[in-house]
Amino acid sequence: MFGVGPQELLIIGLLFLLIFGPGKAAGMARDLGRFVSGAQYSVEAFKEELLSEEVREARRTVGEVKSGLTAPVQEFKDGVRHSVDELKAEAAVPKERDEPTVEPSPDKDEEHKPKGGGS
């Protein structure tokens, strides 16, 4: 506490008592205590007011940022859900094959057989 130890405080108190006397010293000490208590209360009230204003401002800013980010994110989610639903619907409907089917031709079997009917 300001570099003043308990021994120094005791000496200051004794000097205060000797200079002002016991009656006046007690009243002055009481007034000093009230002043210090009031000053502490005022400082705490000011801190609370300042802090609460800062907190309100921060909450307002966070709310604005949140609302600014929430709408695009929600639109993106809705777009993804819509795309997924479309893909599920397409997968559920069987499609005709676009690839041509290859059937073996009878000519290929005949190519390997000798012509002329002989064995």
Sine and cosine of phi, psi and omega as CSV:
sin_phi,cos_phi,sin_psi,cos_psi,sin_omega,cos_omega
0.00,0.00,1.00,0.02,0.05,-1.00
0.86,0.52,0.40,0.92,0.03,-1.00
0.96,0.29,0.29,0.96,0.01,-1.00
-0.96,-0.29,0.86,-0.51,-0.02,-1.00
-1.00,0.02,0.00,-1.00,-0.03,-1.00
-0.90,0.43,-0.55,0.83,0.01,-1.00
-0.92,0.39,-0.65,0.76,0.03,-1.00
-0.91,0.41,-0.65,0.76,0.03,-1.00
-0.88,0.47,-0.64,0.77,0.02,-1.00
-0.90,0.43,-0.67,0.74,0.02,-1.00
-0.91,0.42,-0.68,0.73,0.03,-1.00
-0.88,0.47,-0.67,0.74,0.02,-1.00
-0.89,0.46,-0.68,0.73,0.02,-1.00
-0.91,0.42,-0.66,0.75,0.05,-1.00
-0.89,0.45,-0.67,0.74,0.03,-1.00
-0.86,0.50,-0.69,0.72,0.00,-1.00
-0.91,0.41,-0.66,0.75,0.00,-1.00
-0.93,0.38,-0.63,0.78,-0.06,-1.00
-0.96,0.29,-0.73,0.68,-0.13,-0.99
-0.99,-0.15,-0.24,0.97,0.00,-1.00
1.00,0.07,0.32,-0.95,-0.09,-1.00
-0.91,0.40,-0.62,0.79,-0.05,-1.00
-0.94,0.34,-0.77,0.64,-0.04,-1.00
-0.95,0.30,-0.56,0.83,0.00,-1.00
-0.90,0.44,-0.64,0.77,0.01,-1.00
-0.91,0.43,-0.68,0.73,0.03,-1.00
-0.90,0.43,-0.67,0.74,0.01,-1.00
-0.92,0.40,-0.62,0.78,0.04,-1.00
-0.90,0.43,-0.65,0.76,0.02,-1.00
-0.90,0.44,-0.70,0.71,0.02,-1.00
-0.90,0.44,-0.65,0.76,0.04,-1.00
-0.89,0.45,-0.67,0.74,0.04,-1.00
-0.89,0.46,-0.67,0.74,0.04,-1.00
-0.90,0.44,-0.67,0.75,0.01,-1.00
-0.88,0.47,-0.73,0.68,-0.01,-1.00
-0.89,0.45,-0.67,0.74,0.02,-1.00
-0.89,0.45,-0.70,0.71,0.03,-1.00
-0.90,0.44,-0.64,0.77,0.01,-1.00
-0.90,0.43,-0.67,0.74,0.03,-1.00
-0.89,0.46,-0.67,0.75,0.01,-1.00
-0.89,0.46,-0.69,0.73,0.00,-1.00
-0.90,0.44,-0.67,0.74,0.02,-1.00
-0.90,0.44,-0.69,0.73,0.01,-1.00
-0.91,0.42,-0.66,0.75,0.02,-1.00
-0.90,0.44,-0.66,0.75,0.03,-1.00
-0.90,0.44,-0.68,0.74,0.04,-1.00
-0.87,0.50,-0.71,0.70,-0.01,-1.00
-0.88,0.47,-0.69,0.73,-0.01,-1.00
-0.91,0.42,-0.71,0.71,0.01,-1.00
-0.91,0.41,-0.70,0.71,0.00,-1.00
-0.90,0.43,-0.68,0.73,-0.03,-1.00
-0.91,0.41,-0.58,0.82,0.06,-1.00
-0.92,0.38,-0.65,0.76,0.04,-1.00
-0.90,0.43,-0.64,0.77,0.00,-1.00
-0.91,0.40,-0.67,0.74,0.04,-1.00
-0.88,0.48,-0.69,0.73,0.01,-1.00
-0.90,0.44,-0.68,0.73,0.01,-1.00
-0.90,0.43,-0.68,0.74,0.02,-1.00
-0.90,0.44,-0.64,0.77,0.02,-1.00
-0.89,0.45,-0.70,0.71,0.00,-1.00
-0.90,0.43,-0.69,0.73,0.02,-1.00
-0.89,0.46,-0.65,0.76,0.03,-1.00
-0.88,0.47,-0.67,0.74,0.02,-1.00
-0.90,0.43,-0.69,0.72,0.00,-1.00
-0.90,0.43,-0.68,0.73,-0.02,-1.00
-0.88,0.47,-0.71,0.70,-0.01,-1.00
-0.92,0.39,-0.55,0.84,0.04,-1.00
-0.93,0.37,-0.49,0.87,-0.02,-1.00
-1.00,-0.05,-0.43,0.90,-0.09,-1.00
-0.93,0.37,-0.67,0.75,-0.05,-1.00
-0.88,0.48,-0.78,0.62,0.02,-1.00
-0.89,0.46,-0.60,0.80,0.02,-1.00
-0.90,0.43,-0.68,0.73,0.01,-1.00
-0.90,0.43,-0.65,0.76,0.05,-1.00
-0.88,0.47,-0.66,0.75,0.02,-1.00
-0.89,0.46,-0.71,0.71,0.02,-1.00
-0.87,0.49,-0.69,0.72,0.00,-1.00
-0.89,0.46,-0.65,0.76,0.03,-1.00
-0.89,0.46,-0.67,0.74,0.02,-1.00
-0.91,0.42,-0.70,0.72,0.02,-1.00
-0.87,0.48,-0.67,0.75,0.01,-1.00
-0.89,0.45,-0.68,0.73,0.02,-1.00
-0.90,0.44,-0.66,0.75,0.02,-1.00
-0.90,0.44,-0.67,0.74,0.03,-1.00
-0.89,0.46,-0.65,0.76,0.03,-1.00
-0.90,0.43,-0.67,0.74,0.01,-1.00
-0.91,0.42,-0.63,0.78,0.05,-1.00
-0.90,0.43,-0.64,0.76,0.00,-1.00
-0.91,0.41,-0.65,0.76,0.02,-1.00
-0.92,0.40,-0.61,0.80,-0.01,-1.00
-0.95,0.32,-0.47,0.88,-0.02,-1.00
-0.97,0.24,-0.45,0.89,-0.02,-1.00
-1.00,0.01,0.86,-0.51,0.03,-1.00
-0.95,0.32,0.71,-0.70,-0.02,-1.00
-0.98,-0.22,0.44,-0.90,0.11,-0.99
-0.96,0.28,0.51,-0.86,-0.02,-1.00
-0.95,0.30,0.72,-0.69,0.06,-1.00
-1.00,0.06,-0.33,0.95,-0.04,-1.00
-0.99,0.12,0.67,-0.74,0.04,-1.00
-0.95,0.31,0.57,-0.82,0.04,-1.00
-1.00,0.04,0.61,-0.79,-0.03,-1.00
-0.97,-0.25,0.86,-0.52,0.04,-1.00
-0.95,-0.32,0.62,-0.79,0.02,-1.00
-0.92,0.38,0.70,-0.72,-0.01,-1.00
-1.00,0.04,0.55,-0.84,-0.01,-1.00
-0.94,0.33,-0.30,0.95,-0.02,-1.00
-0.92,0.38,-0.52,0.85,-0.05,-1.00
-0.91,0.41,-0.62,0.78,0.01,-1.00
-0.92,0.38,-0.56,0.83,-0.05,-1.00
-0.97,0.25,-0.42,0.91,-0.01,-1.00
-0.90,0.43,-0.53,0.85,-0.05,-1.00
-0.99,0.11,-0.25,0.97,0.02,-1.00
-1.00,0.07,0.62,-0.79,0.03,-1.00
-0.94,0.35,0.64,-0.77,0.02,-1.00
-1.00,0.06,0.43,-0.90,0.05,-1.00
0.97,-0.24,-0.04,1.00,0.11,-0.99
0.96,0.28,-0.02,1.00,-0.03,-1.00
-1.00,0.06,0.38,-0.92,0.01,-1.00
-1.00,-0.07,0.00,0.00,0.00,0.00
